[in-house]
Amino acid sequence: MKELSKKIRNAPKSKIRELFDLAAGRSDVISLGIGQPDFSTPQPAIEGNINALKEKITYYAPTKGIPELLQQLENKLKTVNNIETAWKENIILTNGGSQALSLAFASIFNPGDEIVISSPNFISYFYLSAFFDLRVIEIERKSDFSPDIEKIRDSITEKTKAILINSPNNPTGYSLDMNELQEIVEIVKKHDLYLISDEVYENYLYDNSKHTSPASLKDMFDRTITLNAMSKLYSATGFRLGYVAANKEIINTMEKYHQYTAAGTNHAAQYGFLEALKMDNSFFEEILKSFDERRLLAYNRLNEMGFEVVKPKGAFYIMPKIKDYNITGAEFSKRIMKDQAVAIIPGNIFGSYSEYMLRMSYATQLEKLEEAMNRIEKFVKKL
Ligand SMILES: Cc1ncc(COP(=O)(O)O)c(C=O)c1O
């Protein structure tokens, strides 16, 4: 048989899946692996979807999405993100944040272009870059996980096409402050770059951290690809709906790619997203409070156990560094699964600078999280 695609074969299968394979058949496993909020999808989203199906909305949707939803997103972008768009020209609906990312990559890059990414960072950025034949310029984050702006500035070459940011961040929990964002924006403008801004965790912010969408800043709308999804705010990862806001030319380019690769997104589900967007976000207040409690529990316990740990400012992940145990994240994660039945993602899947780190998601009930922390403590005492 002739050889299959090198690029895709060379990408590893998801380590997260491997961990679940290790856990298969065991009922005692507590997962700190999953990037999915543990609350129920709000009822209006579910009913919106069901009602659409009852009305036999089972055919192709317009490639960019149904007008009602695009208009609602225009309104959301304006009121929540302070981004001015025209829904007919500047917004496209995607299959989750994941496909919003693929469309971003497909629309602006040519083979050999360079993309600048702070590391550690979300795994898909690295493999999408490989699939689109890009050169990744991976800039190590500082020890508090803030971006190293000096190094980012120094890394720009003739070939740099874009900087990608994800704030609040998976896996580090870092959230950019306004000064950092401004500095990144200045680099983007000075070197005529694009800024890809992955904002899927925009609502998960703690300790008075604020989210600013770079596309709302002066002269940045045309240069910024803002992407977001229904998945994290509405605990609706299975709806597979997300969106991009960008300038007209970028959206037109995305529409072509979308047309020939996916032809659109689930039609009926779009009505669910529409109903979710009409909700007042106060439904999220209690949820955020609960996530904050979990965040502090995880942070305090890991600290007490002797991990070097940065207090997350956003998202629902914490990324402790394994200091004194002389063991890599990969080894730690394999052994703790066998020994204590806790699923933890090794840091090395998030880039080149996190071999001795672990990523834990605290999107799990407080009691379970507490039990997971007890098990981790037992495990590290034996190391
Ligand atoms: C930073 C980041 N961007 C994008 C995504 C993809 O989101 P979706 O599940 O909507 O495809 C995720 C999912 O974990 C993520 O963490």
The ligand as a MOL file (V3000), in Angstrom:
LIG
                    3D

  0  0  0     0  0            999 V3000
M  V30 BEGIN CTAB
M  V30 COUNTS 16 16 0 0 0
M  V30 BEGIN ATOM
M  V30 1 C -7.7600 27.1550 24.0280 0
M  V30 2 C -8.7770 26.3420 23.3360 0
M  V30 3 N -9.1810 26.7250 22.1160 0
M  V30 4 C -10.0960 26.0210 21.4210 0
M  V30 5 C -10.6510 24.8780 21.9590 0
M  V30 6 C -11.6280 24.0990 21.1340 0
M  V30 7 O -12.8960 24.3380 21.5300 0
M  V30 8 P -14.1470 23.4780 20.9760 0
M  V30 9 O -14.3720 22.3880 21.9600 0
M  V30 10 O -15.2450 24.4590 20.9190 0
M  V30 11 O -13.7700 22.9450 19.6320 0
M  V30 12 C -10.2750 24.4470 23.2290 0
M  V30 13 C -10.8470 23.2170 23.8020 0
M  V30 14 O -10.4130 22.6880 24.7930 0
M  V30 15 C -9.3150 25.1970 23.9360 0
M  V30 16 O -8.9010 24.8350 25.1590 0
M  V30 END ATOM
M  V30 BEGIN BOND
M  V30 1 1 1 2
M  V30 2 1 2 3
M  V30 3 2 2 15
M  V30 4 2 3 4
M  V30 5 1 4 5
M  V30 6 1 5 6
M  V30 7 2 5 12
M  V30 8 1 6 7
M  V30 9 1 7 8
M  V30 10 2 8 9
M  V30 11 1 8 10
M  V30 12 1 8 11
M  V30 13 1 12 13
M  V30 14 1 12 15
M  V30 15 2 13 14
M  V30 16 1 15 16
M  V30 END BOND
M  V30 END CTAB
M  END
